[in-house]
Amino acid sequence: MSFINSMSSALALAGGLFLGQPVLAAPAAPVSVTSLMTKAMADHPGKEILVITVDFAPGAVDPVHRHDAHAVVYVLEGSIVMGVKGGKEQVVNPGQVFYEGPQDLHTVGRNASKTKPAKFLVFLVKDAGKPFFIPVK
């Protein structure tokens, strides 16, 4: 996943303005992930809950991946298209949810719009200390 370095962008903008040069806005990161909370599950040793938000820029697409976790996706803004191997693609709109199991291969994950951003909240129950995003070739 890619992330934008906002400090570099701000410095470039300020430098361009100071030097009187034309300034081009830095492109938004296609996919941005923010971790909100990680909590060990005391009654399930070795498991933890991870809560993240994901921002999809217009037209953003996730690579094929897996989570090795129970994942519940709740759309906050925009619409996303989700799908797992062997399942149908689903358009998930604000207030709707999508579930992905530990054995699922996430084959489709993209912003449904090429002009509007999308944002969703993800709750994962996973093995403690293991990555939540595993790219698959």
C-alpha positions as CSV (number, residue, x, y, z in Angstrom):
1,M,0.0,0.0,0.0
2,S,1.3,3.5,-0.8
3,F,1.2,6.5,1.5
4,I,1.6,10.2,0.7
5,N,4.3,12.1,2.6
6,S,2.3,15.2,3.5
7,M,5.3,17.0,5.0
8,S,7.3,16.8,1.7
9,S,4.3,18.0,-0.2
10,A,3.9,21.0,2.2
11,L,7.5,21.8,1.9
12,A,7.4,21.6,-1.9
13,L,4.4,23.8,-2.0
14,A,5.9,26.4,0.4
15,G,9.2,26.3,-1.6
16,G,7.4,26.8,-4.9
17,L,5.4,29.7,-3.5
18,F,8.5,31.3,-2.0
19,L,10.5,31.0,-5.2
20,G,7.6,32.2,-7.3
21,Q,7.5,28.9,-9.3
22,P,4.4,27.2,-10.5
23,V,3.3,24.6,-8.0
24,L,1.8,21.2,-8.9
25,A,-0.3,19.5,-6.3
26,A,1.1,16.1,-5.2
27,P,-1.2,13.2,-6.4
28,A,-3.3,11.6,-3.6
29,A,-2.1,8.1,-2.5
30,P,-4.3,5.5,-4.2
31,V,-4.8,3.7,-0.9
32,S,-4.2,5.0,2.5
33,V,-4.5,2.9,5.7
34,T,-4.8,4.3,9.2
35,S,-4.6,2.1,12.3
36,L,-7.1,3.1,14.9
37,M,-6.7,0.4,17.6
38,T,-5.0,-2.9,18.3
39,K,-6.3,-4.8,21.3
40,A,-5.3,-8.2,22.7
41,M,-8.2,-10.6,23.3
42,A,-7.6,-11.8,26.8
43,D,-10.2,-14.6,26.6
44,H,-8.7,-15.8,23.2
45,P,-4.9,-16.0,23.8
46,G,-2.8,-15.3,20.7
47,K,-5.6,-13.3,19.1
48,E,-6.1,-9.6,18.7
49,I,-8.6,-7.1,17.3
50,L,-7.3,-4.5,14.8
51,V,-9.4,-1.6,13.7
52,I,-8.3,0.4,10.6
53,T,-9.7,2.9,8.2
54,V,-8.9,2.7,4.5
55,D,-9.2,5.6,2.1
56,F,-9.5,4.8,-1.6
57,A,-8.7,7.6,-4.0
58,P,-10.9,7.8,-7.1
59,G,-10.2,4.7,-9.2
60,A,-8.0,3.1,-6.6
61,V,-7.5,-0.7,-6.8
62,D,-6.1,-3.2,-4.2
63,P,-3.8,-6.0,-5.3
64,V,-5.0,-9.5,-4.8
65,H,-4.3,-10.4,-1.1
66,R,-5.5,-12.2,2.0
67,H,-5.9,-11.3,5.6
68,D,-5.7,-14.6,7.4
69,A,-8.3,-13.0,9.7
70,H,-12.0,-12.5,10.1
71,A,-12.6,-9.0,8.6
72,V,-15.8,-6.9,8.6
73,V,-15.7,-3.9,6.3
74,Y,-18.2,-1.1,6.9
75,V,-18.4,1.6,4.3
76,L,-18.4,5.2,5.6
77,E,-18.2,7.2,2.3
78,G,-18.4,6.5,-1.4
79,S,-18.9,3.0,-2.8
80,I,-16.5,0.1,-3.1
81,V,-16.5,-3.2,-5.0
82,M,-15.4,-6.2,-3.1
83,G,-15.1,-9.9,-3.9
84,V,-13.4,-13.1,-2.8
85,K,-12.3,-16.1,-4.8
86,G,-15.4,-18.2,-5.7
87,G,-17.8,-15.4,-4.7
88,K,-19.6,-12.7,-6.6
89,E,-18.4,-9.1,-6.8
90,Q,-20.5,-6.9,-4.5
91,V,-20.9,-3.1,-4.6
92,V,-20.9,-2.0,-0.9
93,N,-22.4,1.4,-0.2
94,P,-22.3,3.7,2.9
95,G,-23.8,1.9,5.9
96,Q,-23.4,-1.6,4.3
97,V,-21.0,-4.3,5.3
98,F,-18.8,-6.9,3.6
99,Y,-17.3,-10.0,5.4
100,E,-14.1,-11.8,4.6
101,G,-13.0,-15.0,6.4
102,P,-9.5,-16.2,7.3
103,Q,-9.4,-18.6,4.3
104,D,-10.7,-16.2,1.8
105,L,-8.6,-14.8,-1.1
106,H,-9.5,-11.2,-1.6
107,T,-9.6,-11.0,-5.4
108,V,-11.5,-7.7,-5.9
109,G,-11.1,-4.5,-3.9
110,R,-11.6,-1.2,-5.7
111,N,-13.3,2.2,-5.5
112,A,-16.5,2.0,-7.5
113,S,-16.0,5.5,-8.7
114,K,-13.3,7.0,-10.9
115,T,-14.2,10.6,-9.7
116,K,-15.1,10.3,-6.0
117,P,-13.0,9.0,-3.0
118,A,-14.3,6.1,-0.8
119,K,-13.6,5.4,2.9
120,F,-14.3,2.3,5.0
121,L,-13.7,1.0,8.4
122,V,-12.4,-2.5,8.9
123,F,-12.6,-4.7,12.1
124,L,-10.2,-7.6,12.0
125,V,-9.8,-10.5,14.4
126,K,-6.4,-12.0,13.7
127,D,-3.4,-13.8,15.1
128,A,-1.5,-11.4,17.4
129,G,1.6,-9.8,15.9
130,K,1.0,-11.1,12.4
131,P,0.5,-8.9,9.4
132,F,-3.1,-8.1,8.4
133,F,-2.4,-7.7,4.7
134,I,-0.6,-10.5,2.8
135,P,-0.1,-9.8,-1.0
136,V,-0.7,-12.9,-3.2
137,K,0.8,-13.3,-6.7
